[in-house]
């Protein structure tokens, strides 16, 4: 693992302790991100910003693929895609 990826991973882990959400799944060779976060508008916005930041590092756009919530927690999935104009759910 090169030094910049190691530093990025360590920074992400340290910042995760300060956030109300956690990135559950992500790897340098994967384009899917899974976040677990509280069921609040602020946490959803924070997760979206984090997903966009991770995809931007790869030069890709971000789309939300699914979200499942209970009364307290949500699991939200995003995918990093190459297209600058990704297809939005419900649109052809």
PDB file of N, CA, C and O in Angstrom:
ATOM      1  N   UNK A   1       0.862  -1.177   0.000  1.00  0.00           N
ATOM      2  CA  UNK A   1       0.000   0.000   0.000  1.00  0.00           C
ATOM      3  C   UNK A   1       0.900   1.229   0.000  1.00  0.00           C
ATOM      4  O   UNK A   1       1.834   1.321   0.796  1.00  0.00           O
ATOM      5  N   UNK A   2       0.616   2.171  -0.894  1.00  0.00           N
ATOM      6  CA  UNK A   2       1.488   3.334  -0.937  1.00  0.00           C
ATOM      7  C   UNK A   2       1.180   4.276   0.218  1.00  0.00           C
ATOM      8  O   UNK A   2       0.146   4.161   0.875  1.00  0.00           O
ATOM      9  N   UNK A   3       2.076   5.187   0.444  1.00  0.00           N
ATOM     10  CA  UNK A   3       2.014   6.056   1.621  1.00  0.00           C
ATOM     11  C   UNK A   3       0.761   6.946   1.632  1.00  0.00           C
ATOM     12  O   UNK A   3       0.155   7.139   2.686  1.00  0.00           O
ATOM     13  N   UNK A   4       0.369   7.488   0.470  1.00  0.00           N
ATOM     14  CA  UNK A   4      -0.786   8.392   0.443  1.00  0.00           C
ATOM     15  C   UNK A   4      -2.086   7.645   0.753  1.00  0.00           C
ATOM     16  O   UNK A   4      -2.960   8.183   1.432  1.00  0.00           O
ATOM     17  N   UNK A   5      -2.220   6.407   0.260  1.00  0.00           N
ATOM     18  CA  UNK A   5      -3.416   5.630   0.577  1.00  0.00           C
ATOM     19  C   UNK A   5      -3.463   5.275   2.052  1.00  0.00           C
ATOM     20  O   UNK A   5      -4.529   5.300   2.667  1.00  0.00           O
ATOM     21  N   UNK A   6      -2.309   4.943   2.620  1.00  0.00           N
ATOM     22  CA  UNK A   6      -2.248   4.617   4.039  1.00  0.00           C
ATOM     23  C   UNK A   6      -2.625   5.834   4.869  1.00  0.00           C
ATOM     24  O   UNK A   6      -3.386   5.719   5.829  1.00  0.00           O
ATOM     25  N   UNK A   7      -2.100   6.989   4.508  1.00  0.00           N
ATOM     26  CA  UNK A   7      -2.416   8.223   5.225  1.00  0.00           C
ATOM     27  C   UNK A   7      -3.896   8.564   5.095  1.00  0.00           C
ATOM     28  O   UNK A   7      -4.522   8.975   6.072  1.00  0.00           O
ATOM     29  N   UNK A   8      -4.462   8.399   3.906  1.00  0.00           N
ATOM     30  CA  UNK A   8      -5.890   8.665   3.704  1.00  0.00           C
ATOM     31  C   UNK A   8      -6.739   7.727   4.540  1.00  0.00           C
ATOM     32  O   UNK A   8      -7.730   8.147   5.138  1.00  0.00           O
ATOM     33  N   UNK A   9      -6.357   6.463   4.585  1.00  0.00           N
ATOM     34  CA  UNK A   9      -7.115   5.478   5.366  1.00  0.00           C
ATOM     35  C   UNK A   9      -7.057   5.790   6.849  1.00  0.00           C
ATOM     36  O   UNK A   9      -8.070   5.709   7.544  1.00  0.00           O
ATOM     37  N   UNK A  10      -5.882   6.147   7.336  1.00  0.00           N
ATOM     38  CA  UNK A  10      -5.739   6.476   8.750  1.00  0.00           C
ATOM     39  C   UNK A  10      -6.533   7.737   9.110  1.00  0.00           C
ATOM     40  O   UNK A  10      -7.171   7.799  10.161  1.00  0.00           O
ATOM     41  N   UNK A  11      -6.488   8.726   8.239  1.00  0.00           N
ATOM     42  CA  UNK A  11      -7.249   9.956   8.474  1.00  0.00           C
ATOM     43  C   UNK A  11      -8.738   9.664   8.532  1.00  0.00           C
ATOM     44  O   UNK A  11      -9.443  10.177   9.401  1.00  0.00           O
ATOM     45  N   UNK A  12      -9.216   8.841   7.609  1.00  0.00           N
ATOM     46  CA  UNK A  12     -10.626   8.470   7.586  1.00  0.00           C
ATOM     47  C   UNK A  12     -11.025   7.750   8.872  1.00  0.00           C
ATOM     48  O   UNK A  12     -12.092   8.012   9.426  1.00  0.00           O
ATOM     49  N   UNK A  13     -10.179   6.854   9.340  1.00  0.00           N
ATOM     50  CA  UNK A  13     -10.477   6.135  10.577  1.00  0.00           C
ATOM     51  C   UNK A  13     -10.512   7.071  11.778  1.00  0.00           C
ATOM     52  O   UNK A  13     -11.380   6.941  12.640  1.00  0.00           O
ATOM     53  N   UNK A  14      -9.582   8.007  11.840  1.00  0.00           N
ATOM     54  CA  UNK A  14      -9.568   8.957  12.948  1.00  0.00           C
ATOM     55  C   UNK A  14     -10.790   9.866  12.932  1.00  0.00           C
ATOM     56  O   UNK A  14     -11.384  10.136  13.975  1.00  0.00           O
ATOM     57  N   UNK A  15     -11.157  10.334  11.752  1.00  0.00           N
ATOM     58  CA  UNK A  15     -12.321  11.206  11.643  1.00  0.00           C
ATOM     59  C   UNK A  15     -13.625  10.457  11.890  1.00  0.00           C
ATOM     60  O   UNK A  15     -14.609  11.055  12.325  1.00  0.00           O
ATOM     61  N   UNK A  16     -13.641   9.176  11.623  1.00  0.00           N
ATOM     62  CA  UNK A  16     -14.850   8.388  11.835  1.00  0.00           C
ATOM     63  C   UNK A  16     -15.239   8.384  13.308  1.00  0.00           C
ATOM     64  O   UNK A  16     -16.422   8.286  13.632  1.00  0.00           O
ATOM     65  N   UNK A  17     -14.269   8.489  14.194  1.00  0.00           N
ATOM     66  CA  UNK A  17     -14.572   8.542  15.619  1.00  0.00           C
ATOM     67  C   UNK A  17     -15.278   9.822  16.015  1.00  0.00           C
ATOM     68  O   UNK A  17     -15.942   9.862  17.051  1.00  0.00           O
ATOM     69  N   UNK A  18     -15.150  10.873  15.210  1.00  0.00           N
ATOM     70  CA  UNK A  18     -15.772  12.159  15.512  1.00  0.00           C
ATOM     71  C   UNK A  18     -17.135  12.299  14.845  1.00  0.00           C
ATOM     72  O   UNK A  18     -17.883  13.218  15.178  1.00  0.00           O
ATOM     73  N   UNK A  19     -17.468  11.436  13.936  1.00  0.00           N
ATOM     74  CA  UNK A  19     -18.698  11.559  13.167  1.00  0.00           C
ATOM     75  C   UNK A  19     -19.803  10.692  13.762  1.00  0.00           C
ATOM     76  O   UNK A  19     -19.545   9.772  14.539  1.00  0.00           O
ATOM     77  N   UNK A  20     -21.044  11.009  13.377  1.00  0.00           N
ATOM     78  CA  UNK A  20     -22.194  10.226  13.809  1.00  0.00           C
ATOM     79  C   UNK A  20     -22.475   9.069  12.868  1.00  0.00           C
ATOM     80  O   UNK A  20     -23.490   8.389  13.012  1.00  0.00           O
ATOM     81  N   UNK A  21     -21.604   8.838  11.920  1.00  0.00           N
ATOM     82  CA  UNK A  21     -21.803   7.770  10.952  1.00  0.00           C
ATOM     83  C   UNK A  21     -20.502   7.001  10.791  1.00  0.00           C
ATOM     84  O   UNK A  21     -19.440   7.451  11.222  1.00  0.00           O
ATOM     85  N   UNK A  22     -20.601   5.848  10.172  1.00  0.00           N
ATOM     86  CA  UNK A  22     -19.394   5.105   9.855  1.00  0.00           C
ATOM     87  C   UNK A  22     -19.484   4.515   8.464  1.00  0.00           C
ATOM     88  O   UNK A  22     -20.544   4.081   8.013  1.00  0.00           O
ATOM     89  N   UNK A  23     -18.356   4.513   7.804  1.00  0.00           N
ATOM     90  CA  UNK A  23     -18.242   3.917   6.483  1.00  0.00           C
ATOM     91  C   UNK A  23     -17.972   2.441   6.715  1.00  0.00           C
ATOM     92  O   UNK A  23     -16.906   2.063   7.201  1.00  0.00           O
ATOM     93  N   UNK A  24     -18.940   1.616   6.367  1.00  0.00           N
ATOM     94  CA  UNK A  24     -18.840   0.198   6.668  1.00  0.00           C
ATOM     95  C   UNK A  24     -18.077  -0.572   5.607  1.00  0.00           C
ATOM     96  O   UNK A  24     -17.383  -1.535   5.932  1.00  0.00           O
ATOM     97  N   UNK A  25     -18.184  -0.181   4.362  1.00  0.00           N
ATOM     98  CA  UNK A  25     -17.544  -0.920   3.279  1.00  0.00           C
ATOM     99  C   UNK A  25     -16.938   0.039   2.281  1.00  0.00           C
ATOM    100  O   UNK A  25     -17.621   0.914   1.749  1.00  0.00           O
ATOM    101  N   UNK A  26     -15.648  -0.129   2.030  1.00  0.00           N
ATOM    102  CA  UNK A  26     -14.995   0.643   0.968  1.00  0.00           C
ATOM    103  C   UNK A  26     -13.593   0.104   0.793  1.00  0.00           C
ATOM    104  O   UNK A  26     -12.885  -0.156   1.766  1.00  0.00           O
ATOM    105  N   UNK A  27     -13.203  -0.060  -0.443  1.00  0.00           N
ATOM    106  CA  UNK A  27     -11.850  -0.497  -0.755  1.00  0.00           C
ATOM    107  C   UNK A  27     -11.366   0.237  -1.977  1.00  0.00           C
ATOM    108  O   UNK A  27     -12.174   0.685  -2.790  1.00  0.00           O
ATOM    109  N   UNK A  28     -10.052   0.371  -2.128  1.00  0.00           N
ATOM    110  CA  UNK A  28      -9.512   1.116  -3.258  1.00  0.00           C
ATOM    111  C   UNK A  28      -9.918   0.538  -4.619  1.00  0.00           C
ATOM    112  O   UNK A  28      -9.985   1.272  -5.605  1.00  0.00           O
ATOM    113  N   UNK A  29     -10.185  -0.749  -4.677  1.00  0.00           N
ATOM    114  CA  UNK A  29     -10.563  -1.355  -5.954  1.00  0.00           C
ATOM    115  C   UNK A  29     -12.076  -1.502  -6.101  1.00  0.00           C
ATOM    116  O   UNK A  29     -12.547  -2.060  -7.092  1.00  0.00           O
ATOM    117  N   UNK A  30     -12.837  -1.013  -5.135  1.00  0.00           N
ATOM    118  CA  UNK A  30     -14.293  -1.112  -5.171  1.00  0.00           C
ATOM    119  C   UNK A  30     -14.904   0.252  -5.439  1.00  0.00           C
ATOM    120  O   UNK A  30     -14.299   1.280  -5.134  1.00  0.00           O
ATOM    121  N   UNK A  31     -16.099   0.262  -6.008  1.00  0.00           N
ATOM    122  CA  UNK A  31     -16.770   1.540  -6.234  1.00  0.00           C
ATOM    123  C   UNK A  31     -18.087   1.621  -5.469  1.00  0.00           C
ATOM    124  O   UNK A  31     -18.936   2.452  -5.792  1.00  0.00           O
ATOM    125  N   UNK A  32     -18.268   0.773  -4.464  1.00  0.00           N
ATOM    126  CA  UNK A  32     -19.466   0.799  -3.639  1.00  0.00           C
ATOM    127  C   UNK A  32     -19.113   1.257  -2.230  1.00  0.00           C
ATOM    128  O   UNK A  32     -18.114   0.821  -1.658  1.00  0.00           O
ATOM    129  N   UNK A  33     -19.943   2.142  -1.674  1.00  0.00           N
ATOM    130  CA  UNK A  33     -19.743   2.618  -0.312  1.00  0.00           C
ATOM    131  C   UNK A  33     -21.012   2.332   0.487  1.00  0.00           C
ATOM    132  O   UNK A  33     -22.116   2.583   0.005  1.00  0.00           O
ATOM    133  N   UNK A  34     -20.864   1.818   1.683  1.00  0.00           N
ATOM    134  CA  UNK A  34     -21.992   1.545   2.563  1.00  0.00           C
ATOM    135  C   UNK A  34     -21.767   2.294   3.866  1.00  0.00           C
ATOM    136  O   UNK A  34     -20.743   2.112   4.524  1.00  0.00           O
ATOM    137  N   UNK A  35     -22.729   3.141   4.240  1.00  0.00           N
ATOM    138  CA  UNK A  35     -22.646   3.926   5.465  1.00  0.00           C
ATOM    139  C   UNK A  35     -23.763   3.510   6.423  1.00  0.00           C
ATOM    140  O   UNK A  35     -24.891   3.256   6.000  1.00  0.00           O
ATOM    141  N   UNK A  36     -23.441   3.444   7.704  1.00  0.00           N
ATOM    142  CA  UNK A  36     -24.429   3.284   8.752  1.00  0.00           C
ATOM    143  C   UNK A  36     -24.440   4.597   9.525  1.00  0.00           C
ATOM    144  O   UNK A  36     -23.391   5.082   9.949  1.00  0.00           O
ATOM    145  N   UNK A  37     -25.637   5.176   9.707  1.00  0.00           N
ATOM    146  CA  UNK A  37     -25.723   6.497  10.334  1.00  0.00           C
ATOM    147  C   UNK A  37     -27.056   6.666  11.043  1.00  0.00           C
ATOM    148  O   UNK A  37     -28.001   5.925  10.772  1.00  0.00           O
ATOM    149  N   UNK A  38     -27.142   7.652  11.964  1.00  0.00           N
ATOM    150  CA  UNK A  38     -28.414   7.925  12.643  1.00  0.00           C
ATOM    151  C   UNK A  38     -29.478   8.388  11.644  1.00  0.00           C
ATOM    152  O   UNK A  38     -29.161   8.889  10.565  1.00  0.00           O
ATOM    153  N   UNK A  39     -30.716   8.213  12.016  1.00  0.00           N
ATOM    154  CA  UNK A  39     -31.858   8.588  11.185  1.00  0.00           C
ATOM    155  C   UNK A  39     -32.164  10.071  11.394  1.00  0.00           C
ATOM    156  O   UNK A  39     -33.171  10.433  12.001  1.00  0.00           O
ATOM    157  N   UNK A  40     -31.262  10.928  10.871  1.00  0.00           N
ATOM    158  CA  UNK A  40     -31.447  12.381  10.946  1.00  0.00           C
ATOM    159  C   UNK A  40     -31.079  12.992   9.598  1.00  0.00           C
ATOM    160  O   UNK A  40     -30.317  12.409   8.826  1.00  0.00           O
ATOM    161  N   UNK A  41     -31.624  14.162   9.328  1.00  0.00           N
ATOM    162  CA  UNK A  41     -31.298  14.861   8.087  1.00  0.00           C
ATOM    163  C   UNK A  41     -29.832  15.253   8.047  1.00  0.00           C
ATOM    164  O   UNK A  41     -29.194  15.170   6.998  1.00  0.00           O
ATOM    165  N   UNK A  42     -29.286  15.686   9.195  1.00  0.00           N
ATOM    166  CA  UNK A  42     -27.886  16.110   9.242  1.00  0.00           C
ATOM    167  C   UNK A  42     -26.947  14.936   8.957  1.00  0.00           C
ATOM    168  O   UNK A  42     -25.975  15.087   8.217  1.00  0.00           O
ATOM    169  N   UNK A  43     -27.230  13.775   9.537  1.00  0.00           N
ATOM    170  CA  UNK A  43     -26.387  12.600   9.288  1.00  0.00           C
ATOM    171  C   UNK A  43     -26.467  12.185   7.822  1.00  0.00           C
ATOM    172  O   UNK A  43     -25.453  11.807   7.236  1.00  0.00           O
ATOM    173  N   UNK A  44     -27.648  12.250   7.225  1.00  0.00           N
ATOM    174  CA  UNK A  44     -27.799  11.912   5.806  1.00  0.00           C
ATOM    175  C   UNK A  44     -26.979  12.870   4.936  1.00  0.00           C
ATOM    176  O   UNK A  44     -26.345  12.443   3.971  1.00  0.00           O
ATOM    177  N   UNK A  45     -26.991  14.151   5.271  1.00  0.00           N
ATOM    178  CA  UNK A  45     -26.210  15.143   4.522  1.00  0.00           C
ATOM    179  C   UNK A  45     -24.712  14.900   4.700  1.00  0.00           C
ATOM    180  O   UNK A  45     -23.946  15.013   3.743  1.00  0.00           O
ATOM    181  N   UNK A  46     -24.294  14.565   5.923  1.00  0.00           N
ATOM    182  CA  UNK A  46     -22.884  14.275   6.184  1.00  0.00           C
ATOM    183  C   UNK A  46     -22.405  13.056   5.401  1.00  0.00           C
ATOM    184  O   UNK A  46     -21.303  13.049   4.853  1.00  0.00           O
ATOM    185  N   UNK A  47     -23.246  12.032   5.356  1.00  0.00           N
ATOM    186  CA  UNK A  47     -22.905  10.807   4.638  1.00  0.00           C
ATOM    187  C   UNK A  47     -22.793  11.083   3.136  1.00  0.00           C
ATOM    188  O   UNK A  47     -21.868  10.599   2.483  1.00  0.00           O
ATOM    189  N   UNK A  48     -23.718  11.849   2.597  1.00  0.00           N
ATOM    190  CA  UNK A  48     -23.664  12.205   1.179  1.00  0.00           C
ATOM    191  C   UNK A  48     -22.379  12.967   0.874  1.00  0.00           C
ATOM    192  O   UNK A  48     -21.716  12.693  -0.126  1.00  0.00           O
ATOM    193  N   UNK A  49     -22.028  13.920   1.729  1.00  0.00           N
ATOM    194  CA  UNK A  49     -20.798  14.694   1.524  1.00  0.00           C
ATOM    195  C   UNK A  49     -19.573  13.788   1.567  1.00  0.00           C
ATOM    196  O   UNK A  49     -18.651  13.952   0.768  1.00  0.00           O
ATOM    197  N   UNK A  50     -19.556  12.845   2.484  1.00  0.00           N
ATOM    198  CA  UNK A  50     -18.437  11.913   2.583  1.00  0.00           C
ATOM    199  C   UNK A  50     -18.352  11.009   1.352  1.00  0.00           C
ATOM    200  O   UNK A  50     -17.264  10.761   0.834  1.00  0.00           O
ATOM    201  N   UNK A  51     -19.496  10.520   0.889  1.00  0.00           N
ATOM    202  CA  UNK A  51     -19.520   9.675  -0.305  1.00  0.00           C
ATOM    203  C   UNK A  51     -19.020  10.455  -1.520  1.00  0.00           C
ATOM    204  O   UNK A  51     -18.243   9.935  -2.321  1.00  0.00           O
ATOM    205  N   UNK A  52     -19.463  11.686  -1.650  1.00  0.00           N
ATOM    206  CA  UNK A  52     -19.011  12.524  -2.769  1.00  0.00           C
ATOM    207  C   UNK A  52     -17.500  12.742  -2.705  1.00  0.00           C
ATOM    208  O   UNK A  52     -16.818  12.707  -3.730  1.00  0.00           O
ATOM    209  N   UNK A  53     -16.985  12.965  -1.503  1.00  0.00           N
ATOM    210  CA  UNK A  53     -15.556  13.183  -1.329  1.00  0.00           C
ATOM    211  C   UNK A  53     -14.768  11.929  -1.720  1.00  0.00           C
ATOM    212  O   UNK A  53     -13.748  12.027  -2.402  1.00  0.00           O
ATOM    213  N   UNK A  54     -15.231  10.760  -1.294  1.00  0.00           N
ATOM    214  CA  UNK A  54     -14.538   9.520  -1.632  1.00  0.00           C
ATOM    215  C   UNK A  54     -14.551   9.265  -3.140  1.00  0.00           C
ATOM    216  O   UNK A  54     -13.537   8.868  -3.713  1.00  0.00           O
ATOM    217  N   UNK A  55     -15.691   9.490  -3.775  1.00  0.00           N
ATOM    218  CA  UNK A  55     -15.778   9.268  -5.225  1.00  0.00           C
ATOM    219  C   UNK A  55     -14.961  10.306  -5.989  1.00  0.00           C
ATOM    220  O   UNK A  55     -14.340   9.988  -7.003  1.00  0.00           O
ATOM    221  N   UNK A  56     -14.964  11.532  -5.509  1.00  0.00           N
ATOM    222  CA  UNK A  56     -14.202  12.597  -6.163  1.00  0.00           C
ATOM    223  C   UNK A  56     -12.714  12.272  -6.171  1.00  0.00           C
ATOM    224  O   UNK A  56     -12.018  12.591  -7.135  1.00  0.00           O
ATOM    225  N   UNK A  57     -12.221  11.645  -5.115  1.00  0.00           N
ATOM    226  CA  UNK A  57     -10.815  11.234  -5.062  1.00  0.00           C
ATOM    227  C   UNK A  57     -10.477  10.287  -6.208  1.00  0.00           C
ATOM    228  O   UNK A  57      -9.331  10.221  -6.651  1.00  0.00           O
ATOM    229  N   UNK A  58     -11.468   9.566  -6.678  1.00  0.00           N
ATOM    230  CA  UNK A  58     -11.276   8.620  -7.784  1.00  0.00           C
ATOM    231  C   UNK A  58     -11.645   9.244  -9.126  1.00  0.00           C
ATOM    232  O   UNK A  58     -11.529   8.591 -10.164  1.00  0.00           O
ATOM    233  N   UNK A  59     -12.092  10.514  -9.116  1.00  0.00           N
ATOM    234  CA  UNK A  59     -12.497  11.178 -10.345  1.00  0.00           C
ATOM    235  C   UNK A  59     -13.835  10.682 -10.865  1.00  0.00           C
ATOM    236  O   UNK A  59     -14.076  10.679 -12.072  1.00  0.00           O
ATOM    237  N   UNK A  60     -14.708  10.261  -9.951  1.00  0.00           N
ATOM    238  CA  UNK A  60     -15.990   9.706 -10.348  1.00  0.00           C
ATOM    239  C   UNK A  60     -17.143  10.471  -9.696  1.00  0.00           C
ATOM    240  O   UNK A  60     -16.964  11.184  -8.708  1.00  0.00           O
ATOM    241  N   UNK A  61     -18.322  10.301 -10.276  1.00  0.00           N
ATOM    242  CA  UNK A  61     -19.546  10.891  -9.742  1.00  0.00           C
ATOM    243  C   UNK A  61     -20.155   9.925  -8.715  1.00  0.00           C
ATOM    244  O   UNK A  61     -19.798   8.748  -8.677  1.00  0.00           O
ATOM    245  N   UNK A  62     -21.070  10.430  -7.891  1.00  0.00           N
ATOM    246  CA  UNK A  62     -21.690   9.640  -6.833  1.00  0.00           C
ATOM    247  C   UNK A  62     -23.182   9.493  -7.078  1.00  0.00           C
ATOM    248  O   UNK A  62     -23.866  10.471  -7.381  1.00  0.00           O
ATOM    249  N   UNK A  63     -23.690   8.265  -6.946  1.00  0.00           N
ATOM    250  CA  UNK A  63     -25.137   8.059  -6.968  1.00  0.00           C
ATOM    251  C   UNK A  63     -25.529   7.224  -5.757  1.00  0.00           C
ATOM    252  O   UNK A  63     -24.806   6.315  -5.348  1.00  0.00           O
ATOM    253  N   UNK A  64     -26.677   7.548  -5.196  1.00  0.00           N
ATOM    254  CA  UNK A  64     -27.214   6.754  -4.089  1.00  0.00           C
ATOM    255  C   UNK A  64     -27.972   5.578  -4.690  1.00  0.00           C
ATOM    256  O   UNK A  64     -28.859   5.766  -5.522  1.00  0.00           O
ATOM    257  N   UNK A  65     -27.627   4.376  -4.274  1.00  0.00           N
ATOM    258  CA  UNK A  65     -28.276   3.199  -4.831  1.00  0.00           C
ATOM    259  C   UNK A  65     -29.387   2.655  -3.941  1.00  0.00           C
ATOM    260  O   UNK A  65     -30.337   2.055  -4.442  1.00  0.00           O
ATOM    261  N   UNK A  66     -29.282   2.855  -2.627  1.00  0.00           N
ATOM    262  CA  UNK A  66     -30.353   2.406  -1.728  1.00  0.00           C
ATOM    263  C   UNK A  66     -30.200   3.041  -0.354  1.00  0.00           C
ATOM    264  O   UNK A  66     -29.127   3.515   0.020  1.00  0.00           O
ATOM    265  N   UNK A  67     -31.303   3.035   0.387  1.00  0.00           N
ATOM    266  CA  UNK A  67     -31.300   3.484   1.785  1.00  0.00           C
ATOM    267  C   UNK A  67     -32.373   2.697   2.518  1.00  0.00           C
ATOM    268  O   UNK A  67     -33.513   2.599   2.063  1.00  0.00           O
ATOM    269  N   UNK A  68     -31.992   2.141   3.655  1.00  0.00           N
ATOM    270  CA  UNK A  68     -32.920   1.413   4.507  1.00  0.00           C
ATOM    271  C   UNK A  68     -32.798   1.979   5.907  1.00  0.00           C
ATOM    272  O   UNK A  68     -31.694   2.104   6.436  1.00  0.00           O
ATOM    273  N   UNK A  69     -33.946   2.328   6.520  1.00  0.00           N
ATOM    274  CA  UNK A  69     -33.907   2.950   7.841  1.00  0.00           C
ATOM    275  C   UNK A  69     -34.841   2.254   8.825  1.00  0.00           C
ATOM    276  O   UNK A  69     -35.890   1.726   8.457  1.00  0.00           O
ATOM    277  N   UNK A  70     -34.422   2.273  10.089  1.00  0.00           N
ATOM    278  CA  UNK A  70     -35.307   1.933  11.188  1.00  0.00           C
ATOM    279  C   UNK A  70     -35.666   3.273  11.840  1.00  0.00           C
ATOM    280  O   UNK A  70     -35.403   4.323  11.254  1.00  0.00           O
ATOM    281  N   UNK A  71     -36.243   3.259  13.004  1.00  0.00           N
ATOM    282  CA  UNK A  71     -36.575   4.515  13.678  1.00  0.00           C
ATOM    283  C   UNK A  71     -35.339   5.215  14.229  1.00  0.00           C
ATOM    284  O   UNK A  71     -35.401   6.393  14.581  1.00  0.00           O
ATOM    285  N   UNK A  72     -34.212   4.499  14.309  1.00  0.00           N
ATOM    286  CA  UNK A  72     -33.008   5.085  14.888  1.00  0.00           C
ATOM    287  C   UNK A  72     -31.821   5.159  13.933  1.00  0.00           C
ATOM    288  O   UNK A  72     -31.045   6.113  13.988  1.00  0.00           O
ATOM    289  N   UNK A  73     -31.670   4.168  13.061  1.00  0.00           N
ATOM    290  CA  UNK A  73     -30.482   4.094  12.207  1.00  0.00           C
ATOM    291  C   UNK A  73     -30.850   3.862  10.749  1.00  0.00           C
ATOM    292  O   UNK A  73     -31.916   3.338  10.427  1.00  0.00           O
ATOM    293  N   UNK A  74     -29.934   4.270   9.881  1.00  0.00           N
ATOM    294  CA  UNK A  74     -30.079   4.028   8.446  1.00  0.00           C
ATOM    295  C   UNK A  74     -28.814   3.379   7.914  1.00  0.00           C
ATOM    296  O   UNK A  74     -27.722   3.562   8.450  1.00  0.00           O
ATOM    297  N   UNK A  75     -28.989   2.627   6.858  1.00  0.00           N
ATOM    298  CA  UNK A  75     -27.875   2.125   6.065  1.00  0.00           C
ATOM    299  C   UNK A  75     -28.089   2.661   4.661  1.00  0.00           C
ATOM    300  O   UNK A  75     -29.109   2.388   4.028  1.00  0.00           O
ATOM    301  N   UNK A  76     -27.116   3.428   4.179  1.00  0.00           N
ATOM    302  CA  UNK A  76     -27.224   4.060   2.871  1.00  0.00           C
ATOM    303  C   UNK A  76     -26.068   3.598   2.003  1.00  0.00           C
ATOM    304  O   UNK A  76     -24.914   3.596   2.432  1.00  0.00           O
ATOM    305  N   UNK A  77     -26.391   3.207   0.782  1.00  0.00           N
ATOM    306  CA  UNK A  77     -25.394   2.719  -0.164  1.00  0.00           C
ATOM    307  C   UNK A  77     -25.230   3.698  -1.316  1.00  0.00           C
ATOM    308  O   UNK A  77     -26.203   4.244  -1.837  1.00  0.00           O
ATOM    309  N   UNK A  78     -23.984   3.904  -1.698  1.00  0.00           N
ATOM    310  CA  UNK A  78     -23.643   4.763  -2.824  1.00  0.00           C
ATOM    311  C   UNK A  78     -22.742   3.989  -3.767  1.00  0.00           C
ATOM    312  O   UNK A  78     -22.092   3.018  -3.378  1.00  0.00           O
ATOM    313  N   UNK A  79     -22.715   4.437  -5.018  1.00  0.00           N
ATOM    314  CA  UNK A  79     -21.808   3.862  -5.998  1.00  0.00           C
ATOM    315  C   UNK A  79     -21.073   4.990  -6.698  1.00  0.00           C
ATOM    316  O   UNK A  79     -21.675   5.997  -7.072  1.00  0.00           O
ATOM    317  N   UNK A  80     -19.773   4.821  -6.872  1.00  0.00           N
ATOM    318  CA  UNK A  80     -18.965   5.763  -7.645  1.00  0.00           C
ATOM    319  C   UNK A  80     -19.023   5.302  -9.100  1.00  0.00           C
ATOM    320  O   UNK A  80     -18.762   4.137  -9.402  1.00  0.00           O
ATOM    321  N   UNK A  81     -19.369   6.226  -9.997  1.00  0.00           N
ATOM    322  CA  UNK A  81     -19.514   5.884 -11.413  1.00  0.00           C
ATOM    323  C   UNK A  81     -18.651   6.809 -12.266  1.00  0.00           C
ATOM    324  O   UNK A  81     -18.367   7.943 -11.881  1.00  0.00           O
ATOM    325  N   UNK A  82     -18.239   6.307 -13.429  1.00  0.00           N
ATOM    326  CA  UNK A  82     -17.385   7.075 -14.321  1.00  0.00           C
ATOM    327  C   UNK A  82     -18.109   8.218 -15.013  1.00  0.00           C
ATOM    328  O   UNK A  82     -17.499   9.245 -15.310  1.00  0.00           O
ATOM    329  N   UNK A  83     -19.374   8.059 -15.270  1.00  0.00           N
ATOM    330  CA  UNK A  83     -20.117   9.055 -16.018  1.00  0.00           C
ATOM    331  C   UNK A  83     -20.242  10.357 -15.232  1.00  0.00           C
ATOM    332  O   UNK A  83     -20.506  10.342 -14.029  1.00  0.00           O
ATOM    333  N   UNK A  84     -20.053  11.475 -15.914  1.00  0.00           N
ATOM    334  CA  UNK A  84     -20.245  12.776 -15.285  1.00  0.00           C
ATOM    335  C   UNK A  84     -21.725  13.098 -15.138  1.00  0.00           C
ATOM    336  O   UNK A  84     -22.094  13.993 -14.378  1.00  0.00           O
ATOM    337  N   UNK A  85     -22.573  12.375 -15.859  1.00  0.00           N
ATOM    338  CA  UNK A  85     -24.009  12.577 -15.806  1.00  0.00           C
ATOM    339  C   UNK A  85     -24.686  11.234 -15.537  1.00  0.00           C
ATOM    340  O   UNK A  85     -25.271  10.647 -16.447  1.00  0.00           O
ATOM    341  N   UNK A  86     -24.614  10.734 -14.286  1.00  0.00           N
ATOM    342  CA  UNK A  86     -25.171   9.415 -13.995  1.00  0.00           C
ATOM    343  C   UNK A  86     -26.681   9.389 -14.138  1.00  0.00           C
ATOM    344  O   UNK A  86     -27.348  10.411 -13.978  1.00  0.00           O
ATOM    345  N   UNK A  87     -27.211   8.221 -14.438  1.00  0.00           N
ATOM    346  CA  UNK A  87     -28.652   8.045 -14.531  1.00  0.00           C
ATOM    347  C   UNK A  87     -29.237   8.079 -13.132  1.00  0.00           C
ATOM    348  O   UNK A  87     -28.773   7.359 -12.247  1.00  0.00           O
ATOM    349  N   UNK A  88     -30.246   8.905 -12.922  1.00  0.00           N
ATOM    350  CA  UNK A  88     -30.890   9.005 -11.630  1.00  0.00           C
ATOM    351  C   UNK A  88     -32.001   7.960 -11.513  1.00  0.00           C
ATOM    352  O   UNK A  88     -32.652   7.641 -12.507  1.00  0.00           O
ATOM    353  N   UNK A  89     -32.223   7.425 -10.311  1.00  0.00           N
ATOM    354  CA  UNK A  89     -33.287   6.430 -10.151  1.00  0.00           C
ATOM    355  C   UNK A  89     -34.638   6.951 -10.625  1.00  0.00           C
ATOM    356  O   UNK A  89     -35.004   8.088 -10.328  1.00  0.00           O
ATOM    357  N   UNK A  90     -35.370   6.138 -11.349  1.00  0.00           N
ATOM    358  CA  UNK A  90     -36.699   6.514 -11.825  1.00  0.00           C
ATOM    359  C   UNK A  90     -36.685   7.261 -13.132  1.00  0.00           C
ATOM    360  O   UNK A  90     -37.750   7.579 -13.662  1.00  0.00           O
ATOM    361  N   UNK A  91     -35.507   7.558 -13.681  1.00  0.00           N
ATOM    362  CA  UNK A  91     -35.420   8.274 -14.947  1.00  0.00           C
ATOM    363  C   UNK A  91     -34.749   7.370 -15.981  1.00  0.00           C
ATOM    364  O   UNK A  91     -33.770   6.696 -15.661  1.00  0.00           O
ATOM    365  N   UNK A  92     -35.254   7.342 -17.207  1.00  0.00           N
ATOM    366  CA  UNK A  92     -34.655   6.476 -18.242  1.00  0.00           C
ATOM    367  C   UNK A  92     -33.311   6.998 -18.707  1.00  0.00           C
ATOM    368  O   UNK A  92     -32.677   6.390 -19.570  1.00  0.00           O
TER     369      UNK A  92
END
